């Protein structure tokens, strides 16, 4: 998937997300939570932006402020 590099793919596999279908089912927020739980200091919001952009098939730099704010709100509302 566009936006998922080799290192991110390995990390996703380590948290049980091995395919694009699994990532789509879990979603960017769910995947980010799993990764953050695995490595609280190493996983930053850039990973959330990358996951979202991969699912939307856009460059992560194309994510606008409104979308980032929406993702952050979803992250805050969704239980861990």
Secondary structure, 3 states (H helix, E strand, C coil): CCCCCHHHHHHHHHCCCCCHHHHHHHHHHHHHHHHHHHCCCCCCHHHHHHHHHHHHCCCHHHCCHHHHHHHHHHHHHCCC
